């Protein structure tokens, strides 16, 4: 990617990180999600489950599966664990709205060694590294070419074990969030887009202000726009990629993240059940995370035929919408369905 956005470090009070977006930048806002970023960000949940409590069911299952797998995650964890800087080459902003993991891994494997040395070197110079972690990072720097190759191989094996089995539902959640935010931007402008992106974000007349403890900078994309990337494993934080040559990027937790690993939806509230009927209310609330008809039936304890009937009626009412991914059809909340759940206090 070509460098072009301007970054200035600053001191003083106020928002720690700001994006000054020109009209041209706002016309070039784009949306995407990244399988590679999910794999890399998930390592933080494995290394510090206490900071990622909504992912505990996934953490427990993944740690069990990783036992005896032979995957060496030592270098990957050393580069990504903690709350500070993560080398940006590990999470490159996706170049297309729907990238594949294989394409992103091919791009990662072609990272220039100068970039690896610069960004891992920046991590090595930072404060707060434990002696053990510093030793792994310095060993990585001693052989950047070989280290990168081994890292790519380990991430590929890890993704197959930890992410790929869950990817259809994860992708449905991410894609649904991208579509909803793109619609909000199209109909309501940047105010609607940034209004509920994250609790740390404020927007006013081209200025995006973000409260972040470890960064104090002002970013001017200079006509390159900004990329918004929903990331399940970014929860609960909002993360930013601001250093050249990467496009200015914000990673944020999508709606429904807290429900992704819950095995079954909670009982719907009485008011919602009275309005829709208990069966359809349960189905609707369960679609905070996109699900197939089979998953809806399993989660609600009904037959596939009954679940299909509920989904058909909710679809005719405009409360849910189908979305095909390969051979599977996922149902997700429409804007009207999400608004109805919010009206009854059922949205997180």
N, C-alpha and C positions, 0 to 999 in steps of 0.2 A: 504493500500500500504506500501511497505517496504522502509525505508529511505536508502539513499545511495549516493546522490549527495552532493558535497562539495561546501559550500558557504563561501566566504571570503569578509568581508567589507573592503573598501579601501578609501583612501582620494586622493585628487589631481584633476588635470584637465583630460580632455579626456572623452570618452564615460562613461556615468553613470552606465550602466549595460552591462556586457559582458558574453557571453557563450563561453567557450573553449571546442570545440567539437573534440574528438578523432576520428580516423577512425572507431572505434567500435560504438561511438555515432552516427556518420553519417550513419552507416549501420542500425541503429535502429530509425531513424526519422520516425514518424508515423503521420497520419492525422485523425482527427475526428471532429465532431461538436456535440453540446449539447443543447437539448431543455431546460434543467434546466438553463444552463448559459444564454440563451437568455432571459428567464423570469426574472432572477435576474438582468442581465445587463439592461434590459428595464426599471427597476425602476429608474435608473439614468436619463433617458430621461423624465420620468414623473416628477421627482423632480426638474430638471433643464433643461427645454426645450431649453433655449437659447444656451446651449453648444451642443445640438443635433438637430440642425435646420433641417437636412434632414428627421428627424422623426416627424416633426410637424404635418403632416396630421394624422399619427397614434396616436400621443399624444392627439389631439383634439377629435378624435373618441373614444379613450379609456377612457379619463376623463369623457365623456358624459355617456358612458356605465357603468362606475363605480359608478355613482351617484345612491344612493339608493340600491346598491348591498349588502351592509352590510359587505364588506370585510375590515378587519382591517389591513391596510398596515403599521401602525405606527412602529412596531418593525422592519419589513423588510426594510423600508425606513431609519430608524435610523442606521441600520447596513451597508447600501450600499450607501447612498447618499454622495455627496462630491467627491473630487478628490483624496483622500488619500487611506488608506488601507481598503480593504474589506476582512472580514474573509474568508479564503480559503475553509472552509468546505461548504460554500454556493455555490461555483463554482468548485466542484471537477473535475479534469481532467477526461473526459470520458474514460471508460475502453474498450469500443468497438467503431468501426468506426461509427456505426449507432445506438446509444442508444435511447431508448424510454423515454419519460418523466416519465412514471410510474416507470420504473426500476431505474431511477436516483433519483426519490423522495423516493423510498424504501431505497436506499443507504443513502440519506440525513437523513432520519428518524432514521437510525441506527448509526449516528455519535456518537462516544464515548463522554460522558459528559466532560471528561478531555480535549478533543480537543475543544469542545465548550467553556469551561471556559478559556482555554489558548488563543484562537484566539479572542474571544470577549473581554477578558481582555487586550489583546494587543491593541485593538481598543480603549478601555476605557482609557488607559494610554497615548494615543496619544494626540498631541496638535490640537487645532482648532475645538473641539467639542463645539457646542452651549450648553447652560445650559439645554435646553429642550431635545436635542438629548442625552446628557449625562445621564439625568434622565431615559430615556427609556432604554439605554444600561445597566445602573446599575440595573434597574428592571429586565432586561433579565438575568443578572448574578446572581441575588438573587434566581432564580428558573430555572436553566439551563434545567432541564428535561422537566418541564411543558412548558417553553418558547419555546423549540425546537418543541414540539408537536403542539403548537398553530401556530408557524411559518410555519410548514409543511402544516397544514390545510389551512392557509391563502394563501400560495403560490399556492396550488392546485386550490383553487377557483379563484384566480387571473389569473392563466394560462388559465383556461377554458374561462374566459371572454376576456382576452387581447391578448393572443398568439394563442390559438387553432384555431380561425376562420381564421387566416392568415398563419397557419403553412404550408399548401401544397406549397405555393409559396416561403415562407421563406426556407423551406427544399430544394426545387429545386435549389434555389440560392446557398445555402451552399454546397449541394452535388456537384453541378457543379463546384464550386471553388475547392473543395477537389480533384476532378478528374483532373482538369486542372493542379493543382500544383503537384500532384503525377506524371503526365505525364512529366511536366517540369523537375522534379527531376530525373526521370528515363532517360530522353534523354539528359539533359544538366547539371546534377550534382547539387551540392549545390549552385554554383554560379547562375544558372538559378532559383533555388528555392527561394533564398533570394533576388534576384535582385530587385523585385518590391513588396516585401511583405508589406513594409510600408516605408514611407519617412524617418523615424527615424532609419532605419536599414542599416547597412553596413556589408558586408561579405568578408573575405579574408583568405584563407588557414586555415580553421577550426575555425576562430575567428569571432563570431557574435557580433558586437558592436551596442548598442542601446542607443540613446540619451533619457534619462528620468530624469526629474527634481527631483523627490522625492526618487529615489533609487540610491545607489552607491554600487555596489557589483559585484563580479566575481563568476560565477557559473561553476562548473566542474561536469557534469552529471556522470562521472566515469563509462561509459559504459552503462548507462541506456537510452541514447538517449534523444531526445526532442520531445514533442508533439506540433503540429501546429493545432490550432483550429480557423477556421473562425467564427467571431461573428458579426452579423448584428448590434447589439446594442453597440458593442465596439466603433463604429465610433464616433469621428475621431481618437481615440487613439489606441495605441498598448499596451496591458496589459500583465503582466508576473506573473506566479505563480512560485516562486523559493524556498519557504520554505519547508523543510521536513515535513511530509512524502510524499508530493505530487511529482509526476514526473515533472521535469522542463517543463513548458508549456508557449507558446506564443499565445495570442488571438489577432487576427488582423481583420480589416474590409475586407470582400470579395469584389471583383469586382462587380459592379452593385448595391451596397447598396444605392447610392444616387438616383437611379431610382426606387427603390422598391415601394414607396408609390405614385409615380406620376401617375395620372389617365390615362394619354395618352401620347404617345411619341411625341416629337417635330417633326416638319416637317423636313424631311431629307434635307441635303444640296443639291444644284443643281447638283454638280458633281456626287454625289452618285446616285441621281435620274436619271441622264443621263446614268450612267453606267449600272444600274440594271432595270430601270423603277421605277416610283415613288411608285407604289404599293409594289413591292418587297423590295425596299429600306426602306420604312416605316416599313414593317414587320421585316426586318433584324435589324434595329435600335431598334425596340421595344423589341427584344430578348436579350438586355443587361440584362434584368431580365427574367428568364425562364417563358414561358406562355403556356397554352393549346391553341388548335385551337379556342375554343370558346372565350377565352380571347383575342387572336390576332384579331379575327373578331370584338369584341367589341371595342378594343383600336384603330383599324384602320378605324372603321366605315364601314366595308364591311360585306358581307354575310359569313356564315361559309364555304360555298362552295368556294367562292373566296379566303378566307384566306387559306383554305386547298390546293388550287391550288398553291398559292404563296409558301407555306411551302414545297410542294412536289418538286417544281423546285429548291428552295434553298437547299433542302436536296440532290437532285441529283447533284447539283453543289459542294457539300461538304461544304457548308457554315453553315448549321445548322444540329443538330442531335437530335433525339427523345430520351426521357428517361421516362420510365413508373414508376409511383408511385401509387401503389394500382390500382384503376380503371382508373386513369387519365394518359394521356400522355402529358408530358411537352416537348416543343422544346426549345433548348438553342443553343447559338452560338458554333460552332466548333472553333478550333484554327485558321482555315483559315478564318472563318467569323469574328472573333475578329480582326485578322490581317488586313482584308479588311476595317473594320470600323476605325481602327487606321490609316490606310493609308489615309483615307478621313477625318481624324480629328474628328471622331464621337465618340471616346471612352473617357470617363471621365478621 
